[in-house]
Amino acid sequence: MNSRAKCELIEKLRNYVYRYGVELSNEKLQTVGTSLDEVRREFPRMEDLVSSILARERVCFEEIFDEYDFNGWNAIDIMLLVGNEIYERFFHLSPSVTFKLAEPFPRLFEEHLAARSNFIYEKIKINIEKGMGQGMYRNDISSEMVARMYIAKLNDIHDNRIYPPEGFNFATIFNHLIDDVIKTITNEEGWKYYKQRKQFYTVLNFNR
């Protein structure tokens, strides 16, 4: 199976886990366009399948940064654009799937969170330093501390004790997360700019 076909299979399996959980049934697999034979051929162990689903989620997140050249952008606009893209792609990034994988595969889940957190930490740290240099963020904050705070809030989204998936929409929770972080780090000028620019992104379906 070539790489494109394998990515398509992983997407089907992600959809399967979202709908049915981790117990594989040939009948149910056929509803998402695959079969038990095909799955076992590509993923001999269940751990291989789970690792691939989690890795694909990280790739979908990282693609947002790969697709845009943020050089010269305002730091607040970067945060808003990333938030908008996460909304647009929220099924591929939604923790509703990883909720179902965390309990039966805790080690893989923790490794996934650690890898994702490391990537996000570096991106947020760069954004904070950029915003401080542009005069939009407070100059008395620590980029390391804010990056860790952002990651902690993002990881809370994965905790179904805090946000039961049947009662909370990922995009809405993430939107509030961005608001809270921006309000904490901006100075008066930056907060005013954020509110103005958020209205613009709302028109572009940031909060559909």
Backbone as a printed PyTorch tensor [residue, N CA C, xyz], in Angstrom:
tensor([[[  0.8560,  -1.2010,   0.0000],
         [  0.0000,   0.0000,   0.0000],
         [  0.8840,   1.2400,   0.0000]],

        [[  0.6410,   2.1700,  -0.9470],
         [  1.4410,   3.3900,  -1.0020],
         [  1.0590,   4.3350,   0.1340]],

        [[  1.8550,   5.3830,   0.3000],
         [  1.6720,   6.2710,   1.4510],
         [  0.3250,   6.9820,   1.4300]],

        [[ -0.1320,   7.3800,   0.2410],
         [ -1.4240,   8.0690,   0.1580],
         [ -2.5600,   7.1370,   0.5580]],

        [[ -2.5160,   5.9120,   0.0630],
         [ -3.5600,   4.9420,   0.3950],
         [ -3.5500,   4.6280,   1.8890]],

        [[ -2.3410,   4.5800,   2.4630],
         [ -2.2480,   4.2860,   3.8890],
         [ -2.8190,   5.4340,   4.7160]],

        [[ -2.5720,   6.6760,   4.2910],
         [ -3.1540,   7.8330,   4.9730],
         [ -4.6760,   7.7830,   4.9160]],

        [[ -5.2060,   7.4010,   3.7490],
         [ -6.6570,   7.2870,   3.6070],
         [ -7.2110,   6.2040,   4.5290]],

        [[ -6.4800,   5.0950,   4.6510],
         [ -6.9130,   4.0330,   5.5530],
         [ -6.8960,   4.5100,   7.0010]],

        [[ -5.8660,   5.2570,   7.3750],
         [ -5.7870,   5.7770,   8.7420],
         [ -6.9630,   6.7050,   9.0300]],

        [[ -7.3350,   7.5220,   8.0470],
         [ -8.4840,   8.4060,   8.2230],
         [ -9.7630,   7.5910,   8.4200]],

        [[ -9.9010,   6.5240,   7.6780],
         [-11.0750,   5.6540,   7.8360],
         [-11.1010,   5.0440,   9.2320]],

        [[ -9.9350,   4.6330,   9.7080],
         [ -9.8580,   4.0160,  11.0240],
         [-10.0810,   5.0390,  12.1370]],

        [[ -9.6250,   6.2540,  11.9140],
         [ -9.9150,   7.3160,  12.8840],
         [-11.4180,   7.5290,  12.9810]],

        [[-12.0740,   7.5640,  11.8400],
         [-13.5270,   7.7030,  11.8110],
         [-14.1900,   6.5210,  12.5170]],

        [[-13.6420,   5.3280,  12.2920],
         [-14.1820,   4.1280,  12.9320],
         [-14.0950,   4.2410,  14.4540]],

        [[-12.9100,   4.6110,  14.9640],
         [-12.7190,   4.7330,  16.4060],
         [-13.6560,   5.7850,  16.9760]],

        [[-13.8350,   6.8690,  16.2540],
         [-14.7390,   7.9370,  16.7000],
         [-16.1690,   7.4070,  16.8350]],

        [[-16.5730,   6.5510,  15.9040],
         [-17.9560,   6.0640,  15.8850],
         [-18.1810,   4.8450,  16.7710]],

        [[-17.1980,   3.9330,  16.7890],
         [-17.4370,   2.6300,  17.4040],
         [-16.4920,   2.2600,  18.5430]],

        [[-15.3980,   2.9730,  18.7200],
         [-14.4330,   2.5890,  19.7250],
         [-13.3260,   1.7270,  19.1440]],

        [[-12.5920,   1.0330,  20.0030],
         [-11.3840,   0.3290,  19.5590],
         [-11.6150,  -1.1440,  19.2320]],

        [[-12.7850,  -1.6730,  19.5280],
         [-13.0750,  -3.0670,  19.1860],
         [-13.3860,  -3.1660,  17.6970]],

        [[-12.5750,  -3.9550,  16.9710],
         [-12.7290,  -4.0380,  15.5220],
         [-13.7430,  -5.0980,  15.1260]],

        [[-14.6580,  -4.7010,  14.2710],
         [-15.6800,  -5.5970,  13.7340],
         [-15.6820,  -5.4580,  12.2250]],

        [[-15.6220,  -6.5780,  11.5120],
         [-15.5960,  -6.5130,  10.0550],
         [-16.8330,  -5.8120,   9.5070]],

        [[-17.9740,  -6.1040,  10.0850],
         [-19.2230,  -5.4870,   9.6260],
         [-19.1790,  -3.9730,   9.7910]],

        [[-18.6970,  -3.5210,  10.9400],
         [-18.6260,  -2.0820,  11.1880],
         [-17.5190,  -1.4380,  10.3660]],

        [[-16.4120,  -2.1300,  10.1770],
         [-15.3340,  -1.5930,   9.3540],
         [-15.8010,  -1.3290,   7.9270]],

        [[-16.6980,  -2.1620,   7.4310],
         [-17.2070,  -1.9740,   6.0740],
         [-18.0010,  -0.6840,   5.9510]],

        [[-18.5810,  -0.2030,   7.0530],
         [-19.3400,   1.0520,   6.9980],
         [-18.4350,   2.2610,   6.7950]],

        [[-17.1360,   2.1120,   7.1040],
         [-16.1990,   3.2260,   6.8840],
         [-15.3030,   2.9740,   5.6740]],

        [[-15.5800,   1.8780,   4.9540],
         [-14.8880,   1.6470,   3.6890],
         [-13.6460,   0.8050,   3.7470]],

        [[-13.5480,  -0.0780,   4.7400],
         [-12.3920,  -0.9820,   4.8040],
         [-12.8400,  -2.3290,   5.3420]],

        [[-11.8930,  -3.2100,   5.6180],
         [-12.2310,  -4.5460,   6.0930],
         [-11.2080,  -5.0010,   7.1180]],

        [[-11.5520,  -6.0240,   7.8670],
         [-10.6530,  -6.5400,   8.8820],
         [ -9.3750,  -7.0990,   8.2520]],

        [[ -9.5010,  -7.7270,   7.1030],
         [ -8.3210,  -8.2630,   6.4190],
         [ -7.3530,  -7.1500,   6.0230]],

        [[ -7.8920,  -6.0650,   5.4610],
         [ -7.0400,  -4.9500,   5.0510],
         [ -6.3650,  -4.3150,   6.2600]],

        [[ -7.1100,  -4.1290,   7.3290],
         [ -6.5500,  -3.5070,   8.5270],
         [ -5.4300,  -4.3700,   9.1090]],

        [[ -5.6780,  -5.6540,   9.2240],
         [ -4.6720,  -6.5410,   9.8100],
         [ -3.4480,  -6.6920,   8.9160]],

        [[ -3.6540,  -6.5550,   7.6240],
         [ -2.5270,  -6.6350,   6.6970],
         [ -1.5940,  -5.4330,   6.8790]],

        [[ -2.1830,  -4.2570,   7.0730],
         [ -1.3810,  -3.0370,   7.2230],
         [ -0.9300,  -2.8050,   8.6650]],

        [[ -1.7280,  -3.2690,   9.6070],
         [ -1.4200,  -3.0480,  11.0230],
         [ -1.5550,  -4.3790,  11.7630]],

        [[ -0.4890,  -5.1880,  11.7520],
         [ -0.5490,  -6.5130,  12.3790],
         [ -0.9020,  -6.4530,  13.8680]],

        [[ -0.4680,  -5.3930,  14.5410],
         [ -0.7730,  -5.2420,  15.9640],
         [ -1.6820,  -4.0320,  16.1630]],

        [[ -2.5370,  -4.0970,  17.1490],
         [ -3.4240,  -2.9740,  17.4510],
         [ -2.6120,  -1.7420,  17.8350]],

        [[ -1.4660,  -1.9640,  18.4760],
         [ -0.6010,  -0.8410,  18.8580],
         [ -0.1090,  -0.0810,  17.6320]],

        [[  0.1440,  -0.8030,  16.5370],
         [  0.5810,  -0.1500,  15.2950],
         [ -0.5180,   0.7520,  14.7540]],

        [[ -1.7410,   0.2640,  14.8210],
         [ -2.8860,   1.0420,  14.3360],
         [ -3.0550,   2.3090,  15.1720]],

        [[ -3.0280,   2.1540,  16.4910],
         [ -3.2240,   3.2920,  17.3860],
         [ -2.1080,   4.3180,  17.2120]],

        [[ -0.8740,   3.8600,  17.1220],
         [  0.2530,   4.7770,  16.9200],
         [  0.0850,   5.5740,  15.6370]],

        [[ -0.4090,   4.9270,  14.5870],
         [ -0.5900,   5.5980,  13.2980],
         [ -1.6940,   6.6430,  13.3640]],

        [[ -2.7780,   6.3380,  14.0810],
         [ -3.8700,   7.3100,  14.2320],
         [ -3.3790,   8.5390,  14.9990]],

        [[ -2.6530,   8.3120,  16.0780],
         [ -2.1510,   9.4280,  16.8830],
         [ -1.1080,  10.2410,  16.1170]],

        [[ -0.2440,   9.5500,  15.3740],
         [  0.7610,  10.2580,  14.5770],
         [  0.0960,  11.1070,  13.5070]],

        [[ -0.9590,  10.5870,  12.9050],
         [ -1.6790,  11.3400,  11.8770],
         [ -2.3010,  12.6080,  12.4540]],

        [[ -2.8010,  12.5190,  13.6880],
         [ -3.3650,  13.6990,  14.3340],
         [ -2.2980,  14.7780,  14.5080]],

        [[ -1.1050,  14.3680,  14.9180],
         [ -0.0120,  15.3390,  15.0890],
         [  0.3780,  15.9610,  13.7550]],

        [[  0.4280,  15.1500,  12.7110],
         [  0.7680,  15.6600,  11.3770],
         [ -0.2510,  16.7040,  10.9320]],

        [[ -1.5400,  16.4410,  11.1690],
         [ -2.5800,  17.3960,  10.7740],
         [ -2.4020,  18.7330,  11.4830]],

        [[ -1.9490,  18.6850,  12.7350],
         [ -1.6960,  19.9190,  13.4710],
         [ -0.4740,  20.6360,  12.9120]],

        [[  0.5760,  19.8900,  12.6700],
         [  1.8210,  20.4910,  12.1920],
         [  1.6860,  21.0450,  10.7830]],

        [[  0.7850,  20.4660,   9.9860],
         [  0.5900,  20.9360,   8.6120],
         [  0.1360,  22.3910,   8.5670]],

        [[ -0.5850,  22.8280,   9.5990],
         [ -1.0350,  24.2240,   9.6420],
         [  0.1650,  25.1620,   9.5810]],

        [[  1.2100,  24.8290,  10.3250],
         [  2.4020,  25.6790,  10.3740],
         [  3.2590,  25.4980,   9.1260]],

        [[  3.1850,  24.3110,   8.5370],
         [  3.9630,  24.0590,   7.3250],
         [  3.3720,  24.7760,   6.1170]],

        [[  2.0530,  24.9650,   6.1200],
         [  1.3730,  25.5260,   4.9620],
         [  1.4240,  27.0480,   4.8990]],

        [[  1.7350,  27.6810,   6.0190],
         [  1.7550,  29.1470,   6.0620],
         [  3.1520,  29.6560,   6.3880]],

        [[  3.5320,  30.7030,   5.7150],
         [  4.7780,  31.3950,   6.0260],
         [  4.4250,  32.5850,   6.9090]],

        [[  4.7040,  32.4800,   8.2010],
         [  4.2850,  33.5120,   9.1450],
         [  5.3150,  34.6260,   9.3020]],

        [[  6.3520,  34.6250,   8.4670],
         [  7.3730,  35.6620,   8.5460],
         [  6.7560,  37.0200,   8.2340]],

        [[  6.9270,  37.9710,   9.1540],
         [  6.3930,  39.3090,   8.9480],
         [  4.9710,  39.4920,   9.4440]],

        [[  4.3170,  38.4270,   9.8950],
         [  2.9540,  38.5210,  10.3970],
         [  2.9440,  39.0950,  11.8130]],

        [[  1.8190,  39.7270,  12.1590],
         [  1.5790,  40.1210,  13.5350],
         [  1.3290,  38.8670,  14.3640]],

        [[  1.9040,  38.8120,  15.5660],
         [  1.7950,  37.6150,  16.4040],
         [  0.3410,  37.2750,  16.7340]],

        [[ -0.4930,  38.2900,  16.9310],
         [ -1.9020,  38.0510,  17.2500],
         [ -2.6250,  37.4680,  16.0450]],

        [[ -2.3280,  37.9640,  14.8510],
         [ -2.9420,  37.4020,  13.6450],
         [ -2.5530,  35.9350,  13.4530]],

        [[ -1.3160,  35.5980,  13.8280],
         [ -0.8910,  34.2020,  13.7280],
         [ -1.7460,  33.3320,  14.6410]],

        [[ -1.9480,  33.7820,  15.8750],
         [ -2.7650,  33.0150,  16.8160],
         [ -4.1830,  32.8440,  16.2780]],

        [[ -4.7320,  33.8950,  15.7030],
         [ -6.0970,  33.8270,  15.1810],
         [ -6.1880,  32.9170,  13.9720]],

        [[ -5.2180,  33.0200,  13.0720],
         [ -5.2440,  32.1770,  11.8790],
         [ -5.0930,  30.7030,  12.2560]],

        [[ -4.1800,  30.4150,  13.1570],
         [ -4.0140,  29.0330,  13.5970],
         [ -5.3070,  28.5280,  14.2360]],

        [[ -5.9310,  29.3690,  15.0520],
         [ -7.2050,  28.9890,  15.6520],
         [ -8.2740,  28.7310,  14.6140]],

        [[ -8.3140,  29.5680,  13.5850],
         [ -9.2910,  29.3930,  12.5100],
         [ -9.0470,  28.0830,  11.7620]],

        [[ -7.7730,  27.7880,  11.4970],
         [ -7.4450,  26.5500,  10.7820],
         [ -7.7600,  25.3240,  11.6400]],

        [[ -7.5290,  25.4190,  12.9360],
         [ -7.8720,  24.3040,  13.8220],
         [ -9.3770,  24.0790,  13.8170]],

        [[-10.1300,  25.1770,  13.7810],
         [-11.5920,  25.0340,  13.6880],
         [-11.9790,  24.3260,  12.3940]],

        [[-11.3950,  24.7720,  11.2860],
         [-11.7480,  24.2010,   9.9840],
         [-11.4060,  22.7080,   9.9180]],

        [[-10.3670,  22.3100,  10.6070],
         [ -9.8980,  20.9200,  10.5320],
         [-10.1840,  20.1650,  11.8260]],

        [[-11.1670,  20.6400,  12.5980],
         [-11.2760,  20.1700,  13.9700],
         [-11.5490,  18.6760,  14.0900]],

        [[-12.1870,  18.0580,  13.0840],
         [-12.4130,  16.6150,  13.2170],
         [-11.0870,  15.8580,  13.2320]],

        [[-10.1370,  16.3170,  12.4400],
         [ -8.8520,  15.6340,  12.3540],
         [ -7.9630,  15.9260,  13.5570]],

        [[ -8.3350,  16.9590,  14.3310],
         [ -7.5430,  17.3450,  15.4980],
         [ -8.3010,  17.1250,  16.7990]],

        [[ -9.5750,  16.7980,  16.6780],
         [-10.4430,  16.7160,  17.8510],
         [-10.0070,  15.6260,  18.8110]],

        [[ -9.9700,  15.9360,  20.1080],
         [ -9.6290,  14.9070,  21.0940],
         [-10.7340,  13.8830,  21.3120]],

        [[-11.8720,  14.0130,  20.6220],
         [-12.9320,  13.0190,  20.7760],
         [-12.4470,  11.6220,  20.4380]],

        [[-11.4980,  11.5180,  19.4930],
         [-10.9340,  10.2170,  19.1490],
         [ -9.9310,   9.7750,  20.2010]],

        [[ -9.0300,  10.6790,  20.5860],
         [ -7.9960,  10.2830,  21.5390],
         [ -8.5800,   9.9720,  22.9060]],

        [[ -9.7480,  10.5170,  23.2390],
         [-10.4340,  10.0960,  24.4490],
         [-10.5650,   8.5760,  24.4810]],

        [[-10.9320,   8.0180,  23.3440],
         [-11.2230,   6.5890,  23.2650],
         [ -9.9570,   5.7290,  23.2600]],

        [[ -8.8220,   6.3490,  22.9710],
         [ -7.5650,   5.6120,  22.9060],
         [ -6.7460,   5.7310,  24.1890]],

        [[ -7.0440,   6.7400,  24.9970],
         [ -6.2240,   7.0200,  26.1760],
         [ -6.2710,   5.8900,  27.2000]],

        [[ -7.4510,   5.3800,  27.4790],
         [ -7.5720,   4.3600,  28.5300],
         [ -7.0010,   3.0060,  28.1180]],

        [[ -7.3450,   2.4820,  26.9280],
         [ -6.7850,   1.1690,  26.5710],
         [ -5.3100,   1.1960,  26.1730]],

        [[ -4.8070,   2.3870,  25.7750],
         [ -3.4040,   2.4830,  25.3390],
         [ -2.7270,   3.6820,  26.0110]],

        [[ -2.5970,   3.6430,  27.3380],
         [ -2.0810,   4.8150,  28.0690],
         [ -0.6660,   5.2170,  27.6850]],

        [[  0.2130,   4.2420,  27.4550],
         [  1.6040,   4.5800,  27.1200],
         [  1.6700,   5.3150,  25.7800]],

        [[  0.9740,   4.7980,  24.7860],
         [  0.9660,   5.4410,  23.4710],
         [  0.3430,   6.8350,  23.5490]],

        [[ -0.6940,   6.9540,  24.3490],
         [ -1.3650,   8.2430,  24.4980],
         [ -0.4400,   9.2620,  25.1450]],

        [[  0.2700,   8.8520,  26.1970],
         [  1.1880,   9.7740,  26.8720],
         [  2.3350,  10.1870,  25.9490]],

        [[  2.8390,   9.2560,  25.1610],
         [  3.8920,   9.5810,  24.2000],
         [  3.3770,  10.5640,  23.1500]],

        [[  2.1400,  10.3710,  22.7360],
         [  1.5000,  11.2800,  21.7730],
         [  1.3940,  12.6880,  22.3510]],

        [[  0.8970,  12.7900,  23.5840],
         [  0.7630,  14.1040,  24.2160],
         [  2.1170,  14.7870,  24.3730]],

        [[  3.1370,  14.0100,  24.7440],
         [  4.4690,  14.5860,  24.9300],
         [  5.0250,  15.1220,  23.6160]],

        [[  4.8800,  14.3570,  22.5330],
         [  5.3900,  14.7900,  21.2250],
         [  4.6470,  16.0280,  20.7450]],

        [[  3.3310,  16.0290,  20.9060],
         [  2.5480,  17.1850,  20.4840],
         [  2.8670,  18.4060,  21.3260]],

        [[  3.0130,  18.1990,  22.6280],
         [  3.3080,  19.3080,  23.5320],
         [  4.6520,  19.9490,  23.2080]],

        [[  5.6500,  19.1440,  22.8870],
         [  6.9670,  19.6830,  22.5420],
         [  6.8900,  20.5650,  21.3050]],

        [[  6.1230,  20.1230,  20.3030],
         [  5.9660,  20.9060,  19.0770],
         [  5.2660,  22.2280,  19.3770]],

        [[  4.1620,  22.1520,  20.1230],
         [  3.3840,  23.3570,  20.4330],
         [  4.2050,  24.3170,  21.2910]],

        [[  4.9570,  23.7830,  22.2380],
         [  5.7660,  24.6160,  23.1230],
         [  6.6940,  25.5280,  22.3200]],

        [[  7.3780,  24.9560,  21.3580],
         [  8.3090,  25.7510,  20.5620],
         [  7.5900,  26.8190,  19.7550]],

        [[  6.4320,  26.4870,  19.1790],
         [  5.6820,  27.4410,  18.3590],
         [  5.1240,  28.5860,  19.2010]],

        [[  4.5710,  28.2600,  20.3590],
         [  4.0050,  29.3000,  21.2220],
         [  5.1120,  30.1920,  21.7750]],

        [[  6.2220,  29.5970,  22.1530],
         [  7.3480,  30.3860,  22.6740],
         [  7.8180,  31.3980,  21.6260]],

        [[  7.9220,  30.9720,  20.3860],
         [  8.3140,  31.8820,  19.3000],
         [  7.2820,  32.9930,  19.1400]],

        [[  5.9910,  32.6240,  19.2170],
         [  4.9250,  33.6180,  19.0630],
         [  4.9680,  34.6560,  20.1710]],

        [[  5.1770,  34.2210,  21.4070],
         [  5.2250,  35.1550,  22.5320],
         [  6.3670,  36.1480,  22.3520]],

        [[  7.5290,  35.6480,  21.9900],
         [  8.6790,  36.5240,  21.8020],
         [  8.4650,  37.4800,  20.6360]],

        [[  7.8100,  37.0180,  19.5850],
         [  7.4870,  37.8870,  18.4560],
         [  6.5240,  38.9930,  18.8940]],

        [[  5.4730,  38.6170,  19.6300],
         [  4.4840,  39.6010,  20.0820],
         [  5.0730,  40.6300,  21.0170]],

        [[  6.0120,  40.2230,  21.8630],
         [  6.6750,  41.1740,  22.7600],
         [  7.5170,  42.1550,  21.9450]],

        [[  8.2050,  41.6340,  20.9280],
         [  9.0210,  42.4910,  20.0760],
         [  8.1930,  43.4670,  19.2630]],

        [[  6.9460,  43.0770,  18.9420],
         [  6.0600,  43.9370,  18.1630],
         [  5.2690,  44.9110,  19.0320]],

        [[  5.4520,  44.8210,  20.3480],
         [  4.7570,  45.7400,  21.2510],
         [  3.3070,  45.3840,  21.4810]],

        [[  2.9010,  44.1500,  21.1740],
         [  1.5180,  43.7140,  21.3540],
         [  1.3240,  42.9280,  22.6550]],

        [[  2.3810,  42.2910,  23.1270],
         [  2.3140,  41.4980,  24.3480],
         [  3.0500,  42.2190,  25.4660]],

        [[  2.6510,  41.9430,  26.6780],
         [  3.3100,  42.5350,  27.8400],
         [  4.7850,  42.1460,  27.8640]],

        [[  5.6130,  43.0610,  28.3310],
         [  7.0580,  42.7820,  28.3570],
         [  7.5220,  42.2030,  29.6880]],

        [[  6.5570,  41.9200,  30.5890],
         [  6.9170,  41.3640,  31.8920],
         [  6.4940,  39.9070,  32.0260]],

        [[  6.2630,  39.2410,  30.8880],
         [  5.8530,  37.8400,  30.9370],
         [  7.0020,  36.9480,  30.4750]],

        [[  6.9170,  35.6940,  30.8500],
         [  7.9190,  34.7040,  30.4510],
         [  7.3500,  33.8720,  29.3050]],

        [[  8.0630,  33.8400,  28.1850],
         [  7.5760,  33.0500,  27.0460],
         [  7.4940,  31.5690,  27.4060]],

        [[  8.4460,  31.0920,  28.2260],
         [  8.4230,  29.6930,  28.6500],
         [  7.2030,  29.3950,  29.5110]],

        [[  6.8940,  30.3020,  30.4420],
         [  5.7660,  30.0900,  31.3370],
         [  4.4470,  30.1020,  30.5630]],

        [[  4.2970,  31.0660,  29.6540],
         [  3.0580,  31.1600,  28.8810],
         [  2.8910,  29.9410,  27.9820]],

        [[  3.9880,  29.4920,  27.3730],
         [  3.9180,  28.3070,  26.5150],
         [  3.4690,  27.0900,  27.3140]],

        [[  3.9810,  26.9400,  28.5230],
         [  3.5890,  25.8110,  29.3630],
         [  2.1340,  25.9430,  29.8150]],

        [[  1.7020,  27.1670,  30.1060],
         [  0.3080,  27.3990,  30.4830],
         [ -0.6240,  27.0280,  29.3310]],

        [[ -0.2370,  27.4210,  28.1090],
         [ -1.0360,  27.1210,  26.9180],
         [ -1.1650,  25.6020,  26.7380]],

        [[ -0.0570,  24.8930,  26.8990],
         [ -0.0650,  23.4360,  26.7390],
         [ -0.9450,  22.7880,  27.8010]],

        [[ -0.8540,  23.2820,  29.0500],
         [ -1.6740,  22.7170,  30.1220],
         [ -3.1550,  22.8840,  29.8130]],

        [[ -3.5380,  24.0610,  29.3160],
         [ -4.9380,  24.2930,  28.9620],
         [ -5.3550,  23.4130,  27.7890]],

        [[ -4.4680,  23.2670,  26.8180],
         [ -4.7900,  22.4390,  25.6570],
         [ -4.9430,  20.9770,  26.0700]],

        [[ -4.0790,  20.5080,  26.9610],
         [ -4.1710,  19.1300,  27.4220],
         [ -5.4270,  18.8820,  28.2480]],

        [[ -5.9270,  19.9450,  28.9120],
         [ -7.1750,  19.7970,  29.6610],
         [ -8.3370,  19.4120,  28.7450]],

        [[ -8.2450,  19.8390,  27.4710],
         [ -9.3080,  19.5070,  26.5240],
         [ -9.4160,  17.9920,  26.3620]],

        [[ -8.3050,  17.2790,  26.5710],
         [ -8.2930,  15.8220,  26.4470],
         [ -8.8600,  15.1180,  27.6740]],

        [[ -9.1140,  15.8800,  28.7260],
         [ -9.5740,  15.2580,  29.9690],
         [-11.0890,  15.2320,  29.9860]],

        [[-11.6750,  14.0560,  29.7720],
         [-13.1390,  13.9880,  29.6950],
         [-13.8040,  14.1550,  31.0430]],

        [[-13.0120,  14.2170,  32.1220],
         [-13.5910,  14.5710,  33.4150],
         [-13.8730,  16.0650,  33.4760]],

        [[-13.1040,  16.8610,  32.7350],
         [-13.3020,  18.3120,  32.6870],
         [-14.2640,  18.6810,  31.5690]],

        [[-14.0500,  18.0970,  30.4000],
         [-14.8850,  18.3950,  29.2300],
         [-15.4280,  17.0870,  28.6380]],

        [[-16.5320,  16.5720,  29.1900],
         [-17.1260,  15.3610,  28.5970],
         [-17.4260,  15.5890,  27.1200]],

        [[-16.9650,  14.7030,  26.2370],
         [-17.0980,  14.9400,  24.7970],
         [-18.5370,  15.0730,  24.3230]],

        [[-19.4840,  14.4590,  25.0600],
         [-20.8790,  14.5680,  24.6370],
         [-21.4880,  15.9190,  24.9870]],

        [[-20.7880,  16.6960,  25.8070],
         [-21.3570,  17.9770,  26.2320],
         [-20.5940,  19.1990,  25.7780]],

        [[-19.4040,  18.9910,  25.1800],
         [-18.5780,  20.1310,  24.8020],
         [-18.0590,  19.9740,  23.3870]],

        [[-18.0950,  21.0730,  22.6450],
         [-17.5850,  21.1090,  21.2780],
         [-16.1290,  21.5490,  21.3010]],

        [[-15.2690,  20.7670,  20.6470],
         [-13.8320,  21.0520,  20.6580],
         [-13.5280,  22.4600,  20.1700]],

        [[-14.1620,  22.8710,  19.0580],
         [-13.8660,  24.1830,  18.4880],
         [-14.2200,  25.3020,  19.4550]],

        [[-15.3430,  25.1590,  20.1680],
         [-15.7620,  26.1760,  21.1300],
         [-14.7960,  26.2630,  22.2980]],

        [[-14.3750,  25.0970,  22.8100],
         [-13.4260,  25.0820,  23.9220],
         [-12.1120,  25.7250,  23.5000]],

        [[-11.6410,  25.3860,  22.3040],
         [-10.3760,  25.9380,  21.8330],
         [-10.4800,  27.4510,  21.6600]],

        [[-11.6220,  27.9240,  21.1800],
         [-11.8470,  29.3590,  21.0110],
         [-11.6990,  30.0790,  22.3460]],

        [[-12.2990,  29.5190,  23.3980],
         [-12.1880,  30.1330,  24.7240],
         [-10.7580,  30.0640,  25.2370]],

        [[-10.0530,  28.9930,  24.9100],
         [ -8.6570,  28.8720,  25.3170],
         [ -7.8330,  30.0170,  24.7290]],

        [[ -8.0240,  30.2810,  23.4370],
         [ -7.2960,  31.3770,  22.7880],
         [ -7.6200,  32.7060,  23.4630]],

        [[ -8.9080,  32.9480,  23.7380],
         [ -9.3060,  34.1830,  24.4180],
         [ -8.5770,  34.3450,  25.7490]],

        [[ -8.5670,  33.2780,  26.5450],
         [ -7.9540,  33.3480,  27.8750],
         [ -6.4560,  33.6330,  27.7860]],

        [[ -5.7870,  32.9530,  26.8580],
         [ -4.3420,  33.1460,  26.7220],
         [ -4.0290,  34.5640,  26.2500]],

        [[ -4.7310,  35.0220,  25.2260],
         [ -4.4780,  36.3560,  24.6870],
         [ -4.7370,  37.4270,  25.7340]],

        [[ -5.8140,  37.2650,  26.4880],
         [ -6.1330,  38.2650,  27.5170],
         [ -5.0340,  38.3250,  28.5700]],

        [[ -4.3960,  37.1950,  28.8540],
         [ -3.3400,  37.1380,  29.8570],
         [ -2.0570,  37.8120,  29.3830]],

        [[ -1.7490,  37.7050,  28.0920],
         [ -0.4220,  38.1170,  27.6210],
         [ -0.3910,  39.4700,  26.9370]],

        [[ -1.5500,  40.0020,  26.5010],
         [ -1.5170,  41.2600,  25.7470],
         [ -1.4800,  42.4700,  26.6620]],

        [[ -0.8700,  43.5360,  26.1380],
         [ -1.0060,  44.8300,  26.7870],
         [ -2.2900,  45.4810,  26.2680]],

        [[ -2.5330,  46.7210,  26.6440],
         [ -3.7880,  47.3790,  26.2590],
         [ -3.9260,  47.4730,  24.7380]],

        [[ -2.8460,  47.8480,  24.0750],
         [ -2.8760,  47.9730,  22.6190],
         [ -3.1200,  46.6120,  21.9570]],

        [[ -2.4550,  45.5770,  22.4780],
         [ -2.5990,  44.2520,  21.9080],
         [ -4.0000,  43.6940,  22.0860]],

        [[ -4.5970,  43.9130,  23.2570],
         [ -5.9590,  43.4170,  23.5070],
         [ -6.9700,  44.1160,  22.5960]],

        [[ -6.7790,  45.4120,  22.3950],
         [ -7.6640,  46.1520,  21.4950],
         [ -7.5280,  45.6190,  20.0710]],

        [[ -6.2930,  45.3800,  19.6410],
         [ -6.0520,  44.8540,  18.3010],
         [ -6.6720,  43.4650,  18.1550]],

        [[ -6.5240,  42.6360,  19.1860],
         [ -7.0800,  41.2780,  19.1440],
         [ -8.5890,  41.3130,  18.9420]],

        [[ -9.2770,  42.1550,  19.6950],
         [-10.7430,  42.2130,  19.5890],
         [-11.1720,  42.6690,  18.1990]],

        [[-10.4390,  43.6330,  17.6350],
         [-10.7640,  44.1090,  16.2870],
         [-10.5340,  43.0170,  15.2460]],

        [[ -9.4080,  42.3510,  15.3480],
         [ -9.0720,  41.3260,  14.3610],
         [ -9.9500,  40.0860,  14.5140]],

        [[-10.3690,  39.7980,  15.7350],
         [-11.2350,  38.6340,  15.9300],
         [-12.5750,  38.8360,  15.2410]],

        [[-13.0670,  40.0700,  15.2350],
         [-14.3080,  40.3510,  14.5030],
         [-14.1340,  40.0400,  13.0250]],

        [[-12.9720,  40.3740,  12.4850],
         [-12.6970,  40.0820,  11.0790],
         [-12.6870,  38.5790,  10.8370]],

        [[-12.0330,  37.8350,  11.7230],
         [-11.9750,  36.3800,  11.5530],
         [-13.3370,  35.7320,  11.7890]],

        [[-14.1700,  36.3630,  12.6090],
         [-15.5290,  35.8530,  12.8040],
         [-16.2950,  35.9060,  11.4970]],

        [[-16.1160,  36.9810,  10.7450],
         [-16.7460,  37.0930,   9.4330],
         [-16.2800,  35.9740,   8.5240]],

        [[-15.0330,  35.5430,   8.7190],
         [-14.4680,  34.4480,   7.9150],
         [-14.7970,  33.0710,   8.5210]],

        [[-15.8890,  33.0420,   9.3030],
         [-16.4090,  31.7780,   9.8530],
         [-15.5450,  31.1760,  10.9550]],

        [[-14.8560,  32.0300,  11.6840],
         [-14.0890,  31.5150,  12.8270],
         [-14.9970,  30.8710,  13.8470]],

        [[-16.2270,  31.3760,  13.9710],
         [-17.1520,  30.8380,  14.9840],
         [-18.4440,  30.3210,  14.3480]],

        [[-18.3500,  29.6580,  13.2470],
         [-19.5670,  29.1230,  12.6290],
         [-20.2040,  28.0950,  13.5510]]])
